[in-house]
């Protein structure tokens, strides 16, 4: 049986599809039986789905940043200076 460390590495790297059949079945069995690895696998799947959805959205409608006015830039700089050095205003 595979260890949790081996399973987590295989899941994170995403190379489980290239594993031999026996190891792939062992991986699936471990994920099914181990609550921690099962939860980790579900979290990875959610993150992967979220990233894919974000990429699709960005490709369909990329966000174009608007240029800031000089006044806005100065206000941001002043706010950053106040945050970094609250004594100096």
The first five atom37 places (N, CA, C, CB, O) and aatype in JSON, in Angstrom:
{
  "aatype": [20, 20, 20, 20, 20, 20, 20, 20, 20, 20, 20, 20, 20, 20, 20, 20, 20, 20, 20, 20, 20, 20, 20, 20, 20, 20, 20, 20, 20, 20, 20, 20, 20, 20, 20, 20, 20, 20, 20, 20, 20, 20, 20, 20, 20, 20, 20, 20, 20, 20, 20, 20, 20, 20, 20, 20, 20, 20, 20, 20, 20, 20, 20, 20, 20, 20, 20, 20, 20, 20, 20, 20, 20, 20, 20, 20, 20, 20, 20, 20, 20, 20, 20, 20, 20, 20, 20, 20, 20],
  "atom_mask": [
    [1, 1, 1, 1, 1],
    [1, 1, 1, 1, 1],
    [1, 1, 1, 1, 1],
    [1, 1, 1, 1, 1],
    [1, 1, 1, 1, 1],
    [1, 1, 1, 1, 1],
    [1, 1, 1, 1, 1],
    [1, 1, 1, 1, 1],
    [1, 1, 1, 1, 1],
    [1, 1, 1, 1, 1],
    [1, 1, 1, 1, 1],
    [1, 1, 1, 1, 1],
    [1, 1, 1, 1, 1],
    [1, 1, 1, 1, 1],
    [1, 1, 1, 1, 1],
    [1, 1, 1, 1, 1],
    [1, 1, 1, 1, 1],
    [1, 1, 1, 1, 1],
    [1, 1, 1, 1, 1],
    [1, 1, 1, 1, 1],
    [1, 1, 1, 1, 1],
    [1, 1, 1, 1, 1],
    [1, 1, 1, 1, 1],
    [1, 1, 1, 1, 1],
    [1, 1, 1, 1, 1],
    [1, 1, 1, 1, 1],
    [1, 1, 1, 1, 1],
    [1, 1, 1, 1, 1],
    [1, 1, 1, 1, 1],
    [1, 1, 1, 1, 1],
    [1, 1, 1, 1, 1],
    [1, 1, 1, 1, 1],
    [1, 1, 1, 1, 1],
    [1, 1, 1, 1, 1],
    [1, 1, 1, 1, 1],
    [1, 1, 1, 1, 1],
    [1, 1, 1, 1, 1],
    [1, 1, 1, 1, 1],
    [1, 1, 1, 1, 1],
    [1, 1, 1, 1, 1],
    [1, 1, 1, 1, 1],
    [1, 1, 1, 1, 1],
    [1, 1, 1, 1, 1],
    [1, 1, 1, 1, 1],
    [1, 1, 1, 1, 1],
    [1, 1, 1, 1, 1],
    [1, 1, 1, 1, 1],
    [1, 1, 1, 1, 1],
    [1, 1, 1, 1, 1],
    [1, 1, 1, 1, 1],
    [1, 1, 1, 1, 1],
    [1, 1, 1, 1, 1],
    [1, 1, 1, 1, 1],
    [1, 1, 1, 1, 1],
    [1, 1, 1, 1, 1],
    [1, 1, 1, 1, 1],
    [1, 1, 1, 1, 1],
    [1, 1, 1, 1, 1],
    [1, 1, 1, 1, 1],
    [1, 1, 1, 1, 1],
    [1, 1, 1, 1, 1],
    [1, 1, 1, 1, 1],
    [1, 1, 1, 1, 1],
    [1, 1, 1, 1, 1],
    [1, 1, 1, 1, 1],
    [1, 1, 1, 1, 1],
    [1, 1, 1, 1, 1],
    [1, 1, 1, 1, 1],
    [1, 1, 1, 1, 1],
    [1, 1, 1, 1, 1],
    [1, 1, 1, 1, 1],
    [1, 1, 1, 1, 1],
    [1, 1, 1, 1, 1],
    [1, 1, 1, 1, 1],
    [1, 1, 1, 1, 1],
    [1, 1, 1, 1, 1],
    [1, 1, 1, 1, 1],
    [1, 1, 1, 1, 1],
    [1, 1, 1, 1, 1],
    [1, 1, 1, 1, 1],
    [1, 1, 1, 1, 1],
    [1, 1, 1, 1, 1],
    [1, 1, 1, 1, 1],
    [1, 1, 1, 1, 1],
    [1, 1, 1, 1, 1],
    [1, 1, 1, 1, 1],
    [1, 1, 1, 1, 1],
    [1, 1, 1, 1, 1],
    [1, 1, 1, 1, 1]
  ],
  "atom_positions": [
    [[0.85, -1.19, 0.0], [0.0, 0.0, 0.0], [0.89, 1.24, 0.0], [-0.96, 0.0, 1.23], [1.94, 1.27, 0.63]],
    [[0.45, 2.24, -0.7], [1.19, 3.49, -0.79], [1.05, 4.28, 0.51], [0.7, 4.33, -1.98], [0.05, 4.16, 1.22]],
    [[2.06, 5.08, 0.82], [1.99, 5.94, 1.99], [1.28, 7.23, 1.63], [3.41, 6.23, 2.55], [1.13, 7.57, 0.45]],
    [[0.83, 7.96, 2.64], [0.15, 9.23, 2.41], [1.09, 10.22, 1.7], [-0.34, 9.83, 3.75], [0.65, 10.99, 0.85]],
    [[2.36, 10.18, 2.05], [3.32, 11.08, 1.42], [3.44, 10.79, -0.07], [4.7, 10.94, 2.1], [3.48, 11.72, -0.88]],
    [[3.5, 9.52, -0.44], [3.59, 9.14, -1.85], [2.32, 9.54, -2.6], [3.83, 7.63, -1.99], [2.37, 10.02, -3.73]],
    [[1.18, 9.34, -1.95], [-0.1, 9.67, -2.57], [-0.22, 11.18, -2.77], [-1.27, 9.15, -1.71], [-0.61, 11.63, -3.85]],
    [[0.12, 11.95, -1.75], [0.0, 13.4, -1.88], [0.93, 13.94, -2.95], [0.3, 14.08, -0.54], [0.56, 14.87, -3.68]],
    [[2.12, 13.37, -3.07], [3.06, 13.81, -4.11], [2.49, 13.49, -5.5], [4.44, 13.13, -3.92], [2.54, 14.32, -6.4]],
    [[1.96, 12.29, -5.66], [1.41, 11.89, -6.96], [0.2, 12.76, -7.33], [1.01, 10.41, -6.95], [0.05, 13.15, -8.49]],
    [[-0.65, 13.05, -6.34], [-1.83, 13.88, -6.62], [-1.42, 15.31, -6.96], [-2.77, 13.87, -5.41], [-1.98, 15.91, -7.89]],
    [[-0.47, 15.86, -6.23], [-0.05, 17.24, -6.46], [0.64, 17.39, -7.81], [0.88, 17.7, -5.35], [0.45, 18.39, -8.5]],
    [[1.44, 16.41, -8.19], [2.15, 16.48, -9.46], [1.24, 16.15, -10.63], [3.33, 15.53, -9.45], [1.53, 16.52, -11.77]],
    [[0.14, 15.46, -10.37], [-0.81, 15.15, -11.42], [-0.32, 14.12, -12.41], [-1.15, 16.39, -12.16], [-0.84, 14.03, -13.52]],
    [[0.67, 13.33, -12.03], [1.22, 12.34, -12.96], [0.64, 10.95, -12.75], [2.73, 12.29, -12.81], [1.18, 9.96, -13.26]],
    [[-0.45, 10.86, -12.02], [-1.02, 9.55, -11.72], [-1.56, 8.84, -12.95], [-2.11, 9.7, -10.7], [-1.68, 7.62, -12.95]],
    [[-1.9, 9.58, -13.98], [-2.41, 8.95, -15.2], [-1.32, 8.15, -15.92], [-2.99, 10.0, -16.15], [-1.62, 7.2, -16.65]],
    [[-0.07, 8.53, -15.71], [1.02, 7.83, -16.38], [1.56, 6.67, -15.54], [2.14, 8.8, -16.69], [2.48, 5.97, -15.97]],
    [[1.0, 6.47, -14.35], [1.45, 5.37, -13.5], [1.01, 4.02, -14.08], [0.92, 5.53, -12.07], [0.01, 3.95, -14.78]],
    [[1.75, 2.96, -13.79], [1.31, 1.63, -14.2], [-0.03, 1.31, -13.54], [2.38, 0.56, -13.83], [-0.38, 1.88, -12.5]],
    [[-0.77, 0.4, -14.13], [-2.11, 0.07, -13.67], [-2.14, -0.32, -12.19], [-2.68, -1.06, -14.5], [-3.03, 0.13, -11.46]],
    [[-1.21, -1.13, -11.74], [-1.2, -1.56, -10.35], [-1.03, -0.4, -9.38], [-0.08, -2.56, -10.13], [-1.73, -0.33, -8.36]],
    [[-0.13, 0.5, -9.68], [0.09, 1.66, -8.8], [-1.09, 2.62, -8.86], [1.38, 2.4, -9.2], [-1.47, 3.22, -7.85]],
    [[-1.67, 2.77, -10.05], [-2.84, 3.64, -10.19], [-4.01, 3.12, -9.36], [-3.24, 3.77, -11.67], [-4.72, 3.89, -8.73]],
    [[-4.2, 1.8, -9.37], [-5.26, 1.2, -8.56], [-4.96, 1.36, -7.07], [-5.44, -0.28, -8.91], [-5.86, 1.61, -6.28]],
    [[-3.68, 1.2, -6.71], [-3.29, 1.41, -5.31], [-3.54, 2.84, -4.86], [-1.82, 1.07, -5.12], [-3.97, 3.08, -3.74]],
    [[-3.28, 3.79, -5.75], [-3.51, 5.19, -5.46], [-5.0, 5.45, -5.24], [-2.97, 6.08, -6.6], [-5.4, 6.11, -4.28]],
    [[-5.81, 4.92, -6.14], [-7.26, 5.1, -6.01], [-7.79, 4.45, -4.73], [-7.98, 4.53, -7.23], [-8.66, 5.01, -4.06]],
    [[-7.28, 3.27, -4.41], [-7.71, 2.58, -3.19], [-7.32, 3.39, -1.96], [-7.09, 1.16, -3.12], [-8.12, 3.54, -1.03]],
    [[-6.1, 3.9, -1.94], [-5.64, 4.68, -0.8], [-6.51, 5.92, -0.61], [-4.16, 5.08, -0.97], [-6.93, 6.23, 0.51]],
    [[-6.8, 6.63, -1.71], [-7.62, 7.85, -1.62], [-9.02, 7.5, -1.14], [-7.68, 8.55, -3.0], [-9.63, 8.28, -0.4]],
    [[-9.54, 6.37, -1.55], [-10.88, 5.96, -1.14], [-10.93, 5.57, 0.34], [-11.36, 4.79, -1.99], [-11.93, 5.8, 1.02]],
    [[-9.85, 4.98, 0.84], [-9.85, 4.48, 2.22], [-9.31, 5.48, 3.24], [-9.04, 3.22, 2.29], [-9.69, 5.42, 4.41]],
    [[-8.44, 6.37, 2.83], [-7.81, 7.32, 3.75], [-8.58, 8.64, 3.73], [-6.31, 7.56, 3.36], [-8.66, 9.31, 2.7]],
    [[-9.15, 9.01, 4.86], [-9.96, 10.22, 4.93], [-9.14, 11.47, 4.63], [-10.6, 10.34, 6.31], [-9.62, 12.38, 3.96]],
    [[-7.91, 11.52, 5.11], [-7.07, 12.7, 4.91], [-6.7, 12.84, 3.43], [-5.78, 12.61, 5.77], [-6.83, 13.93, 2.87]],
    [[-6.26, 11.77, 2.82], [-5.89, 11.83, 1.4], [-7.11, 12.07, 0.52], [-5.18, 10.53, 0.98], [-7.01, 12.75, -0.5]],
    [[-8.25, 11.54, 0.91], [-9.48, 11.78, 0.16], [-9.86, 13.25, 0.19], [-10.62, 10.93, 0.73], [-10.25, 13.82, -0.83]],
    [[-9.74, 13.87, 1.37], [-10.04, 15.3, 1.49], [-9.04, 16.13, 0.7], [-10.02, 15.73, 2.97], [-9.41, 17.1, 0.03]],
    [[-7.78, 15.75, 0.76], [-6.73, 16.45, 0.01], [-7.01, 16.37, -1.49], [-5.34, 15.85, 0.33], [-6.86, 17.36, -2.21]],
    [[-7.41, 15.2, -1.96], [-7.73, 15.02, -3.37], [-8.91, 15.9, -3.77], [-8.05, 13.55, -3.67], [-8.88, 16.52, -4.84]],
    [[-9.94, 15.96, -2.94], [-11.09, 16.81, -3.25], [-10.7, 18.28, -3.3], [-12.2, 16.6, -2.21], [-11.16, 19.03, -4.16]],
    [[-9.83, 18.71, -2.36], [-9.38, 20.1, -2.36], [-8.57, 20.42, -3.62], [-8.55, 20.39, -1.11], [-8.72, 21.49, -4.2]],
    [[-7.72, 19.49, -4.03], [-6.95, 19.7, -5.26], [-7.87, 19.82, -6.47], [-5.96, 18.55, -5.48], [-7.66, 20.66, -7.34]],
    [[-8.89, 18.98, -6.51], [-9.82, 19.02, -7.64], [-10.57, 20.35, -7.67], [-10.82, 17.85, -7.55], [-10.78, 20.91, -8.75]],
    [[-10.97, 20.87, -6.51], [-11.66, 22.16, -6.46], [-10.73, 23.27, -6.94], [-12.17, 22.45, -5.02], [-11.14, 24.14, -7.71]],
    [[-9.48, 23.24, -6.47], [-8.51, 24.27, -6.91], [-8.27, 24.19, -8.41], [-7.17, 24.1, -6.16], [-8.23, 25.23, -9.08]],
    [[-8.13, 22.99, -8.95], [-7.9, 22.84, -10.38], [-9.09, 23.34, -11.18], [-7.61, 21.38, -10.72], [-8.91, 24.02, -12.19]],
    [[-10.3, 23.01, -10.73], [-11.51, 23.48, -11.42], [-11.6, 25.01, -11.37], [-12.76, 22.86, -10.79], [-11.98, 25.64, -12.36]],
    [[-11.26, 25.59, -10.22], [-11.3, 27.04, -10.07], [-10.31, 27.71, -11.0], [-11.02, 27.44, -8.62], [-10.63, 28.72, -11.63]],
    [[-9.11, 27.17, -11.08], [-8.08, 27.74, -11.96], [-8.5, 27.63, -13.42], [-6.74, 27.03, -11.74], [-8.31, 28.57, -14.19]],
    [[-9.07, 26.49, -13.8], [-9.53, 26.32, -15.18], [-10.62, 27.34, -15.52], [-10.05, 24.89, -15.4], [-10.6, 27.94, -16.59]],
    [[-11.58, 27.52, -14.59], [-12.67, 28.48, -14.82], [-12.12, 29.9, -14.93], [-13.7, 28.4, -13.68], [-12.57, 30.68, -15.77]],
    [[-11.15, 30.23, -14.09], [-10.54, 31.57, -14.14], [-9.83, 31.79, -15.48], [-9.55, 31.77, -12.98], [-9.96, 32.84, -16.1]],
    [[-9.09, 30.78, -15.91], [-8.39, 30.89, -17.2], [-9.37, 31.07, -18.34], [-7.52, 29.65, -17.45], [-9.15, 31.91, -19.21]],
    [[-10.46, 30.29, -18.34], [-11.47, 30.42, -19.4], [-12.07, 31.82, -19.4], [-12.59, 29.37, -19.23], [-12.26, 32.42, -20.46]],
    [[-12.35, 32.35, -18.21], [-12.94, 33.68, -18.12], [-11.96, 34.74, -18.61], [-13.36, 33.98, -16.68], [-12.35, 35.66, -19.32]],
    [[-10.7, 34.61, -18.22], [-9.69, 35.57, -18.65], [-9.47, 35.52, -20.16], [-8.38, 35.31, -17.93], [-9.28, 36.57, -20.78]],
    [[-9.5, 34.33, -20.75], [-9.32, 34.21, -22.19], [-10.51, 34.79, -22.95], [-9.11, 32.76, -22.57], [-10.35, 35.36, -24.02]],
    [[-11.71, 34.63, -22.37], [-12.9, 35.13, -23.03], [-13.03, 36.65, -22.91], [-14.13, 34.46, -22.45], [-13.45, 37.31, -23.86]],
    [[-12.67, 37.2, -21.76], [-12.83, 38.63, -21.53], [-11.69, 39.13, -20.65], [-14.2, 38.93, -20.86], [-11.87, 39.31, -19.44]],
    [[-10.52, 39.36, -21.24], [-9.39, 39.82, -20.43], [-9.64, 41.19, -19.81], [-8.12, 39.86, -21.27], [-10.22, 42.07, -20.45]],
    [[-9.21, 41.34, -18.58], [-9.37, 42.61, -17.88], [-8.29, 43.56, -18.36], [-9.31, 42.41, -16.32], [-7.1, 43.25, -18.33]],
    [[-8.72, 44.72, -18.8], [-7.78, 45.73, -19.27], [-7.67, 46.81, -18.2], [-8.22, 46.33, -20.65], [-8.64, 47.53, -17.94]],
    [[-6.5, 46.93, -17.6], [-6.37, 47.95, -16.55], [-6.46, 49.35, -17.13], [-5.03, 47.78, -15.8], [-5.95, 49.64, -18.21]],
    [[-7.13, 50.2, -16.39], [-7.26, 51.59, -16.82], [-6.08, 52.38, -16.24], [-8.63, 52.2, -16.38], [-5.59, 52.08, -15.15]],
    [[-5.65, 53.36, -16.97], [-4.54, 54.19, -16.51], [-5.01, 55.08, -15.37], [-3.96, 55.05, -17.67], [-6.12, 55.61, -15.39]],
    [[-4.15, 55.23, -14.37], [-4.47, 56.11, -13.25], [-4.05, 57.54, -13.59], [-3.77, 55.63, -11.95], [-3.06, 57.77, -14.28]],
    [[-4.82, 58.48, -13.09], [-4.44, 59.88, -13.27], [-3.27, 60.19, -12.35], [-5.65, 60.83, -12.97], [-2.98, 59.44, -11.41]],
    [[-2.59, 61.29, -12.63], [-1.45, 61.69, -11.8], [-1.9, 61.96, -10.36], [-0.76, 62.93, -12.39], [-1.16, 61.68, -9.42]],
    [[-3.08, 62.51, -10.2], [-3.62, 62.78, -8.86], [-3.86, 61.49, -8.08], [-4.91, 63.58, -8.96], [-3.57, 61.41, -6.89]],
    [[-4.4, 60.49, -8.78], [-4.63, 59.18, -8.14], [-3.32, 58.54, -7.74], [-5.41, 58.25, -9.08], [-3.21, 57.96, -6.66]],
    [[-2.3, 58.64, -8.62], [-0.99, 58.07, -8.31], [-0.39, 58.74, -7.08], [-0.03, 58.23, -9.51], [0.16, 58.07, -6.2]],
    [[-0.51, 60.05, -7.0], [0.03, 60.79, -5.86], [-0.7, 60.41, -4.58], [-0.07, 62.31, -6.11], [-0.07, 60.28, -3.53]],
    [[-2.02, 60.24, -4.65], [-2.79, 59.85, -3.47], [-2.4, 58.46, -2.98], [-4.29, 59.89, -3.78], [-2.31, 58.22, -1.78]],
    [[-2.16, 57.54, -3.91], [-1.74, 56.18, -3.54], [-0.36, 56.22, -2.9], [-1.73, 55.25, -4.77], [-0.13, 55.56, -1.89]],
    [[0.55, 56.99, -3.47], [1.89, 57.11, -2.9], [1.84, 57.68, -1.5], [2.77, 58.0, -3.79], [2.53, 57.2, -0.6]],
    [[1.02, 58.71, -1.31], [0.9, 59.32, 0.02], [0.33, 58.33, 1.02], [0.02, 60.59, -0.04], [0.79, 58.26, 2.16]],
    [[-0.68, 57.56, 0.61], [-1.27, 56.57, 1.51], [-0.26, 55.48, 1.87], [-2.52, 55.94, 0.86], [-0.21, 55.04, 3.02]],
    [[0.53, 55.06, 0.9], [1.56, 54.06, 1.17], [2.61, 54.6, 2.13], [2.22, 53.61, -0.13], [3.05, 53.9, 3.04]],
    [[3.01, 55.85, 1.92], [4.0, 56.46, 2.83], [3.45, 56.53, 4.25], [4.39, 57.87, 2.35], [4.17, 56.24, 5.21]],
    [[2.19, 56.91, 4.4], [1.57, 56.98, 5.74], [1.5, 55.61, 6.39], [0.14, 57.58, 5.66], [1.69, 55.47, 7.6]],
    [[1.24, 54.58, 5.57], [1.15, 53.21, 6.09], [2.52, 52.71, 6.52], [0.55, 52.27, 5.04], [2.66, 52.08, 7.57]],
    [[3.53, 52.98, 5.69], [4.87, 52.49, 5.97], [5.5, 53.27, 7.12], [5.75, 52.61, 4.71], [6.11, 52.68, 8.02]],
    [[5.37, 54.57, 7.1], [5.95, 55.43, 8.14], [4.85, 56.31, 8.72], [7.11, 56.31, 7.56], [4.72, 57.46, 8.32]],
    [[4.06, 55.8, 9.68], [2.94, 56.57, 10.19], [3.37, 57.87, 10.9], [2.14, 55.72, 11.15], [2.56, 58.79, 11.04]],
    [[4.62, 57.96, 11.34], [5.1, 59.15, 12.02], [5.26, 60.32, 11.06], [6.42, 58.87, 12.72], [5.08, 61.48, 11.43]],
    [[5.61, 60.0, 9.8], [5.84, 61.04, 8.79], [4.6, 61.21, 7.94], [7.06, 60.69, 7.91], [4.15, 60.26, 7.3]],
    [[4.05, 62.42, 7.92], [2.85, 62.67, 7.12], [3.15, 63.67, 6.13], [1.7, 63.1, 7.94], [2.28, 64.04, 5.34]]
  ]
}
